[in-house]
């Protein structure tokens, strides 16, 4: 492997499947070589079921079935084991009662001697499942590198390349590996002999009742915080001395730490962690983390990441994940996890505030919501108001301009300016457009856009945007962090992914849930303000990714320059455009680099 790659891919991830006979000898050998924690159940005349049992899975058996839980399930008061889930009747021969599975988990069940199985993914579930099916064989893993190791002939899925260069993610059911699908949130995979199907059995409509949604008030904020604190206390049960938190000092992680602080014994100093980037632009993050740590009396650890380490961490994290990473934060987190594994061996659970943006708003919500407020106004009038009001009121001028922008492009579905497409794009659209046929780009944009329709179908622009973010980039980040953590023996806990918290968030009216009085994520902001008046509440935390200030310059003339210069030009990108990408680094350069490293270090250019 290239310099910086992991020396050996440890068999620490979960695998399950049905193998039919006759079986590719190499594939059969790979499955049997998974280790002494690989178990098989022969299926007479068909083949065999197999599963692995890494430390983080929870198994239970009945007389005829084996059930496996990834992630966490609770009954509203306590975490429940897989055996308790079976005893409660939430899973069994008929499948899974999705309405009962609160928490953030994926459940797998199969019959011991019949080719029947079920796999259910909780509504917002970081334990993501990949599956491959061919000629009666079924392979299931929670990590793409492991899936690649098991496949007879692993290949790049060329259908997702355009989507990767647009969004740096692959959304929807496709993955980076040809023939490998993802089980999406709320989906149930069921296989009974030759009958195989995947159904969406739980979506956001089922936890949303517009008639009962509440406004943002002191009482409703206090209610939400109580709900949040209660979920935190459930996850802390019997784990307090083995847990830590990633504390950046932003609103999301600070509210999380506030709830932990209110749920723990007063004499316990909870450990918190954050990475420190070798850059003056990161000073604000250090100060916010210090302030939050002081307020919540934590024992805080700063983990430095140098330029050279960052270059190595990019390669290593891509290797562990078996896919390109989405943004620079993933590599920084990998450095933090490696530090924990080497120096904090008692830490087995790590609380993290990811998902809050998609769930309860981000700075982008402020300009999108203007389209909801002025959706019946003529666009020329809004343009004119934007100009007239500018000398007198910057905020009202901004509102008119933002509304015009949202309304003007709402139906231009093949344009990157359509708010449903723009997401977190940041790429050089002109080069992408010159590299792929129009229909390919249209299909790639549609995958991202249609997710919201499938799960909610809201009438509000701001809700559509945030649901897309929640079910794409936000959950994507939790999936990658979870896999990196498990590789180092640490299991992430993402409280904002808990279905009970998702339901509590969607109890607020959409036009107040995401922004209120020109504040983004008001529910979290006001809840934190009532507990701890930190500076971050009234100030912008900054760009946590720091791509513009650090990573782009590092790709141009710093520690990433050699990696960028060694990128092989894809045939669909012209020489002139490729030179621009290499010599003027931006998000498209990053997307090209991570794909190149994936091909060279994981697929070995297969």
C-alpha positions in Angstrom: 0.0 0.0 0.0 1.0 3.6 -0.4 2.9 5.4 2.3 0.5 6.3 5.1 -1.8 3.3 4.5 -2.6 1.0 7.3 -0.2 -2.0 7.5 -3.0 -4.6 7.8 -6.7 -4.4 7.5 -8.0 -5.9 10.8 -11.1 -8.0 10.7 -13.0 -5.9 13.1 -16.2 -5.3 11.2 -19.5 -7.2 10.9 -20.3 -9.6 8.0 -23.3 -11.8 7.3 -24.6 -13.7 4.4 -26.0 -16.6 2.5 -23.6 -18.6 0.4 -24.9 -21.1 -2.1 -23.2 -24.2 -3.5 -21.3 -24.5 -5.8 -19.4 -21.6 -4.4 -16.4 -19.6 -5.8 -13.6 -21.4 -3.9 -11.8 -18.1 -3.2 -14.9 -16.5 -1.8 -15.6 -19.5 0.3 -12.1 -19.4 1.7 -12.3 -15.7 2.5 -15.5 -16.2 4.5 -14.1 -19.2 6.4 -10.9 -17.2 7.1 -12.8 -14.4 8.8 -11.5 -15.8 12.1 -12.6 -17.9 15.1 -15.6 -15.6 15.6 -17.2 -16.6 12.2 -20.1 -19.0 12.6 -22.0 -21.0 9.9 -25.4 -22.7 9.7 -25.7 -25.2 6.9 -28.8 -25.0 4.7 -29.4 -28.5 3.2 -29.1 -28.5 -0.6 -28.6 -24.7 -0.7 -25.4 -23.7 1.1 -25.0 -21.9 4.4 -25.7 -18.8 6.4 -22.6 -17.2 8.1 -22.1 -14.3 10.4 -19.1 -12.8 12.3 -19.2 -11.6 15.9 -17.0 -8.6 16.6 -17.1 -7.2 20.1 -19.6 -4.5 19.3 -22.4 -6.8 18.1 -25.1 -8.1 20.4 -26.5 -11.5 19.6 -29.4 -13.6 20.8 -31.0 -16.8 19.6 -34.3 -18.6 19.7 -34.9 -22.2 18.8 -35.0 -21.4 15.1 -33.5 -17.9 14.6 -30.3 -15.9 15.3 -30.7 -12.2 15.9 -28.0 -9.5 15.8 -28.1 -5.9 16.9 -25.8 -3.2 15.7 -26.1 0.2 17.5 -28.4 0.9 20.4 -32.1 0.4 21.2 -33.9 1.5 24.3 -37.4 1.3 25.8 -37.6 4.9 26.9 -35.9 4.1 30.2 -33.1 1.7 29.6 -30.9 0.3 26.9 -32.3 -3.0 25.8 -30.3 -6.1 24.7 -31.1 -8.1 21.6 -32.5 -10.8 23.9 -34.8 -8.3 25.6 -36.0 -7.1 22.1 -37.0 -10.7 21.4 -38.7 -11.1 24.8 -40.7 -7.9 24.2 -41.9 -9.2 20.8 -40.3 -6.4 18.8 -38.6 -8.9 16.5 -39.3 -12.5 15.6 -40.4 -14.9 12.9 -42.5 -12.3 11.2 -39.7 -9.7 11.0 -39.3 -6.4 13.0 -41.9 -4.1 14.6 -40.3 -0.9 13.3 -42.4 1.4 15.4 -41.0 -0.2 18.6 -37.4 0.2 17.8 -36.4 3.5 19.4 -32.8 4.5 19.4 -30.3 4.2 16.6 -29.7 0.7 15.4 -29.8 -2.0 12.7 -31.2 -5.4 13.4 -30.4 -8.6 11.5 -32.3 -11.9 11.9 -32.1 -15.2 10.1 -33.5 -18.7 10.4 -30.9 -21.3 11.2 -31.9 -23.9 8.6 -34.0 -22.1 6.1 -33.0 -19.3 3.6 -35.0 -16.6 5.3 -33.7 -13.4 6.8 -34.6 -9.9 7.8 -32.5 -6.7 8.1 -34.1 -3.5 9.5 -32.3 -0.1 9.6 -33.6 2.4 12.2 -34.9 5.7 10.9 -31.7 7.6 11.5 -29.2 4.8 11.9 -25.3 5.2 11.7 -24.8 1.4 11.7 -25.2 1.4 7.9 -25.5 -1.9 6.0 -24.1 -2.7 2.6 -25.4 -5.7 0.7 -24.5 -7.6 -2.5 -26.7 -10.2 -4.1 -25.9 -12.5 -7.1 -27.0 -16.0 -8.1 -28.7 -16.6 -4.8 -25.7 -15.5 -2.8 -26.1 -12.6 -0.3 -23.2 -10.7 1.3 -23.8 -8.1 4.0 -21.3 -5.9 5.8 -21.2 -2.7 7.8 -17.9 -1.6 6.1 -17.0 -1.3 2.4 -13.4 -2.4 2.8 -14.6 -5.7 4.3 -17.2 -6.0 1.5 -14.4 -5.4 -1.1 -12.4 -8.2 0.5 -15.3 -10.6 0.2 -16.4 -9.8 -3.3 -15.2 -12.2 -6.1 -14.3 -9.3 -8.4 -14.6 -5.8 -6.7 -14.9 -3.0 -9.2 -15.7 0.7 -9.1 -19.3 1.6 -9.6 -18.9 4.0 -12.5 -22.6 5.1 -12.2 -21.8 7.2 -9.1 -18.6 8.9 -10.3 -20.5 12.1 -11.4 -22.4 12.2 -8.1 -19.0 12.0 -6.2 -17.6 14.9 -8.1 -20.7 17.0 -7.5 -21.4 16.3 -3.9 -18.3 14.3 -2.7 -20.8 11.8 -1.4 -22.8 8.9 -2.9 -26.4 9.3 -1.9 -29.3 6.9 -2.3 -29.0 3.1 -2.5 -25.9 3.0 -4.6 -22.3 2.7 -3.2 -18.8 3.1 -4.6 -18.6 -0.7 -5.4 -20.3 -2.1 -8.4 -23.3 -4.2 -7.5 -23.2 -3.2 -3.8 -26.3 -1.5 -2.4 -27.0 0.4 0.8 -29.9 -0.3 3.1 -31.3 3.2 3.7 -32.9 4.6 6.9 -36.2 3.1 7.7 -35.9 0.2 5.2 -36.6 -3.4 5.8 -34.8 -6.1 3.7 -36.5 -9.4 3.7 -35.5 -12.6 2.0 -37.6 -15.8 2.0 -36.2 -18.4 -0.3 -36.1 -16.8 -3.7 -38.4 -13.9 -2.7 -36.2 -10.9 -2.0 -37.4 -7.3 -1.4 -36.6 -4.0 0.2 -39.4 -1.8 1.6 -39.5 1.6 3.3 -41.4 0.8 6.4 -40.7 3.9 8.5 -40.3 7.5 7.4 -40.5 11.1 8.8 -44.2 11.3 8.0 -44.9 8.7 10.7 -43.3 10.9 13.5 -44.7 14.2 12.3 -48.2 15.5 13.1 -48.6 19.1 11.7 -51.7 19.6 13.7 -49.8 19.1 17.0 -46.6 20.9 16.2 -45.5 23.5 18.7 -43.9 27.0 18.5 -40.6 28.0 20.0 -41.2 29.2 23.5 -39.4 29.1 26.8 -41.6 26.2 27.8 -41.1 24.2 24.6 -37.4 24.7 24.7 -37.3 23.5 28.3 -39.4 20.5 27.3 -36.9 19.6 24.5 -33.9 19.9 26.8 -35.6 17.6 29.3 -36.2 15.0 26.5 -32.6 15.4 25.3 -31.1 15.1 28.8 -33.3 12.0 29.4 -31.9 10.2 26.3 -28.3 11.1 27.4 -28.9 9.6 30.8 -30.1 6.4 29.2 -26.9 6.1 27.2 -24.7 6.9 30.3 -26.1 4.0 32.3 -23.3 1.7 33.4 -20.9 3.5 30.9 -20.0 6.7 32.6 -16.4 5.8 33.4 -15.8 4.4 29.9 -17.2 7.4 28.0 -15.9 10.6 26.6 -17.2 13.4 24.3 -15.9 15.2 21.3 -16.2 18.8 22.4 -15.5 21.5 19.9 -17.3 24.2 21.9 -19.9 24.8 19.3 -23.6 24.9 20.1 -24.3 21.2 19.2 -21.5 19.7 21.2 -21.9 22.2 24.1 -25.5 21.3 24.5 -24.6 17.7 24.5 -22.0 18.2 27.2 -24.5 20.3 29.2 -26.9 17.3 29.2 -24.1 15.0 30.2 -23.1 17.4 33.0 -26.6 17.5 34.3 -26.9 13.7 34.2 -23.6 12.7 35.9 -22.5 12.6 39.5 -21.2 16.0 40.6 -17.8 14.6 41.7 -17.0 13.0 38.3 -14.8 14.9 35.8 -15.9 13.8 32.4 -13.2 13.5 29.7 -13.6 15.5 26.5 -11.6 15.7 23.3 -11.0 17.8 20.3 -8.4 17.9 17.5 -6.2 21.0 16.9 -5.2 21.9 13.4 -1.8 23.4 12.7 -3.3 26.7 11.7 -3.9 30.2 13.1 -7.4 30.0 11.6 -8.3 27.3 14.2 -7.7 29.5 17.2 -11.4 30.3 17.7 -12.2 26.6 18.0 -9.6 26.2 20.7 -11.0 29.1 22.7 -14.6 27.8 22.4 -13.6 24.3 23.5 -11.7 25.7 26.5 -14.7 27.8 27.4 -17.2 24.9 27.2 -14.8 22.6 29.1 -14.5 25.1 31.9 -18.2 25.7 32.1 -19.0 21.9 32.2 -16.0 21.0 34.4 -14.5 18.5 32.0 -11.0 17.1 31.7 -10.3 18.3 28.2 -7.6 16.9 25.8 -6.4 18.7 22.7 -5.1 16.3 20.0 -2.8 18.2 17.6 -2.8 17.3 13.9 0.1 18.5 11.7 0.1 19.0 8.0 2.1 15.9 7.4 -0.1 13.8 9.7 -3.2 15.1 7.9 -1.8 13.8 4.6 -1.2 10.4 6.2 -4.6 10.3 7.9 -6.4 10.9 4.6 -4.9 7.8 3.1 -5.4 5.7 6.3 -9.0 6.7 6.7 -9.8 5.9 3.1 -8.1 2.5 3.6 -10.1 1.7 6.7 -13.4 2.8 5.3 -12.9 1.3 1.8 -14.2 4.4 0.1 -13.4 8.1 -0.5 -13.9 10.4 2.5 -16.3 13.2 2.2 -14.4 16.1 3.7 -11.3 17.0 5.7 -13.0 16.5 9.1 -13.0 12.8 8.7 -9.2 12.6 8.5 -8.9 14.9 11.6 -11.2 12.6 13.5 -9.2 9.6 12.5 -6.1 11.2 14.1 -8.1 11.8 17.3 -9.4 8.2 17.4 -5.8 6.9 16.9 -4.7 9.0 19.9 -7.6 7.7 22.1 -6.8 4.1 21.1 -3.1 4.5 22.0 -3.4 6.8 25.1 -6.9 6.4 26.6 -7.6 2.7 26.5 -10.4 3.0 29.0 -12.5 5.0 26.6 -14.9 2.7 24.8 -17.8 5.0 24.0 -17.6 8.5 22.5 -20.5 10.9 22.5 -20.6 13.2 19.4 -23.0 16.0 18.4 -23.1 15.3 14.6 -26.5 15.4 12.9 -27.7 18.5 14.7 -27.4 20.7 11.7 -29.7 18.6 9.5 -32.0 18.0 12.3 -32.4 21.5 13.7 -30.9 24.0 11.3 -27.8 25.5 9.9 -26.7 29.0 8.7 -28.1 28.2 5.3 -31.6 27.9 6.8 -31.7 31.7 7.3 -31.6 32.5 3.6 -33.8 29.5 2.5 -36.6 30.4 4.9 -37.0 33.8 3.2 -38.5 31.9 0.2 -41.1 30.5 2.6 -41.9 33.9 4.0 -42.3 35.6 0.7 -43.3 32.7 -1.6 -46.4 34.5 -3.0 -44.5 37.7 -3.9 -43.5 38.4 -7.5 -39.8 37.8 -8.0 -39.2 41.2 -9.8 -40.7 43.0 -6.8 -38.4 41.1 -4.4 -35.4 42.0 -6.6 -36.4 45.6 -6.5 -36.9 45.6 -2.8 -33.5 44.1 -2.3 -32.0 47.1 -4.0 -34.2 49.7 -2.5 -33.9 48.5 1.1 -30.1 48.0 1.0 -29.1 51.5 2.2 -31.7 51.4 5.0 -31.9 47.8 6.3 -29.3 45.2 5.5 -31.4 42.4 7.0 -34.5 43.2 5.1 -32.6 43.7 1.9 -30.9 40.3 2.5 -34.3 38.7 3.1 -35.8 40.0 -0.2 -32.7 38.9 -2.2 -32.7 35.5 -0.6 -36.4 35.0 -1.3 -35.9 36.0 -4.9 -33.0 33.6 -5.3 -34.9 30.6 -3.8 -38.1 31.3 -5.8 -36.3 32.0 -9.1 -34.5 28.7 -9.2 -37.0 26.4 -7.4 -38.2 24.7 -10.6 -34.8 24.7 -12.5 -34.1 21.2 -11.4 -31.1 20.6 -13.6 -29.3 23.8 -12.3 -26.8 23.8 -9.4 -28.6 27.0 -8.3 -31.8 25.2 -7.4 -31.8 25.1 -3.6 -32.8 21.4 -3.7 -29.7 20.6 -5.7 -27.1 22.9 -4.2 -26.9 21.1 -0.9 -23.2 21.3 0.2 -21.9 21.2 -3.3 -19.0 23.6 -3.4 -17.6 22.1 -6.6 -16.5 23.7 -9.9 -19.7 23.2 -11.8 -18.4 24.3 -15.1 -15.7 21.6 -15.2 -18.1 19.0 -14.0 -20.6 20.0 -16.7 -17.9 19.7 -19.3 -16.9 16.3 -18.1 -20.2 14.4 -18.1 -23.3 14.1 -20.4 -26.3 16.3 -19.4 -28.5 13.2 -18.6 -25.8 11.8 -16.3 -25.7 15.1 -14.3 -29.5 15.3 -14.2 -29.7 11.8 -12.8 -27.0 12.6 -10.2 -28.8 15.7 -9.0 -32.2 13.9 -8.9 -30.9 11.3 -6.4 -30.1 14.0 -3.9 -33.3 15.9 -4.6 -35.7 13.0 -4.4 -34.7 11.8 -0.9 -36.8 14.4 0.8 -39.9 13.5 -1.3 -39.5 9.9 -0.3 -39.2 10.5 3.4 -41.4 13.6 4.1 -42.7 15.6 1.1 -42.8 18.9 2.9 -44.3 22.1 1.5 -41.7 24.2 3.1 -38.4 25.1 1.3 -36.4 25.3 4.5 -37.7 21.9 5.7 -37.0 20.3 2.4 -33.4 21.6 2.4 -32.7 20.4 6.0 -34.3 17.0 5.5 -32.1 16.5 2.5 -29.1 17.5 4.6 -30.1 15.2 7.5 -30.5 12.1 5.3 -27.4 12.7 3.2 -24.4 14.6 4.4 -25.3 14.6 8.1 -25.9 10.9 8.4 -23.1 10.2 6.1 -20.6 11.8 8.5 -21.9 9.6 11.4 -21.6 6.5 9.3 -17.9 7.2 8.6 -17.0 8.2 12.1 -18.7 5.1 13.5 -16.6 2.8 11.2 -13.4 4.6 12.0 -14.1 4.4 15.7 -14.9 0.6 15.6 -11.6 0.0 13.9 -9.9 1.5 17.0 -12.3 -0.3 19.4 -14.4 2.8 20.2 -18.1 3.0 19.6 -19.7 6.4 18.8 -22.9 7.5 20.4 -24.8 10.1 18.3 -27.7 11.3 20.5 -29.1 13.5 17.7 -29.6 10.3 15.7 -31.8 8.8 18.4 -35.3 8.4 17.0 -36.8 9.8 20.2 -34.8 13.0 19.7 -35.6 13.1 16.0 -39.3 12.9 16.9 -38.9 15.6 19.5 -37.2 17.9 17.0 -40.0 17.4 14.5 -42.5 18.4 17.1 -41.6 22.0 16.4 -43.2 24.0 13.6 -41.0 23.9 10.6 -40.6 27.7 10.2 -39.4 28.0 13.8 -37.5 24.7 14.1 -34.7 25.7 11.8 -34.5 29.5 12.3 -36.2 32.0 14.6 -35.6 35.7 14.9 -32.7 35.3 12.4 -31.0 32.7 14.6 -30.2 29.3 13.0 -30.9 26.2 15.1 -32.9 28.2 17.7 -34.1 25.1 19.6 -30.5 24.1 20.5 -29.3 27.7 20.8 -32.0 28.8 23.3 -31.7 25.5 25.2 -27.9 26.1 25.6 -28.5 29.8 26.5 -30.8 28.8 29.4 -28.1 26.5 30.7 -24.8 28.2 29.9 -24.3 31.7 28.4 -21.3 30.7 26.2 -19.8 33.2 23.7 -20.6 30.8 20.8 -24.3 31.4 21.3 -24.1 34.9 19.9 -21.1 34.5 17.7 -20.4 32.6 14.5 -18.2 29.6 15.4 -16.5 29.7 12.0 -15.7 27.2 9.3 -15.1 24.0 11.0 -13.7 22.3 7.9 -11.3 25.2 7.1 -10.9 23.9 3.6 -10.4 27.4 2.1 -7.9 28.5 4.7 -5.9 25.3 5.1 -6.6 22.3 2.9 -6.7 24.2 -0.5 -3.3 25.8 0.2 -1.9 22.5 1.4 -3.0 21.0 -1.9 -1.4 23.8 -3.8 2.0 24.0 -2.0 1.9 22.2 1.3 1.9 18.6 2.6 -0.8 17.5 0.1 1.0 18.8 -3.0 2.7 15.5 -3.9 -0.5 13.6 -3.5 -2.3 16.0 -5.8 0.5 16.0 -8.4 0.3 12.2 -8.5 -3.4 12.0 -9.3 -4.0 10.1 -12.5 -6.2 12.1 -15.0 -9.6 10.4 -15.6 -10.4 10.0 -19.3 -13.6 12.0 -19.0 -11.8 15.2 -17.8 -9.9 17.1 -20.4 -6.2 17.9 -20.1 -6.9 21.7 -19.8 -9.5 21.2 -17.1 -7.3 18.7 -15.3 -4.5 21.2 -15.2 -6.9 23.8 -13.6 -8.0 21.2 -11.0 -4.4 20.4 -10.1 -3.0 23.9 -10.1 -5.9 25.8 -8.6 -7.1 23.5 -5.8 -10.7 23.6 -4.7 -13.4 21.2 -3.7 -13.2 19.4 -7.1 -9.5 18.9 -6.5 -10.4 17.3 -3.1 -13.0 15.0 -4.7 -10.6 14.0 -7.5 -7.8 13.3 -4.9 -10.0 11.1 -2.6 -11.3 9.1 -5.6 -7.7 8.6 -6.8 -6.6 7.4 -3.4 -9.5 5.0 -3.2 -8.7 3.5 -6.6 -5.0 3.1 -5.8 -5.1 2.0 -2.2 -8.4 0.1 -1.9 -9.4 -1.1 -5.4 -5.8 -1.2 -6.6 -7.1 0.2 -9.9 -9.4 -2.8 -10.4 
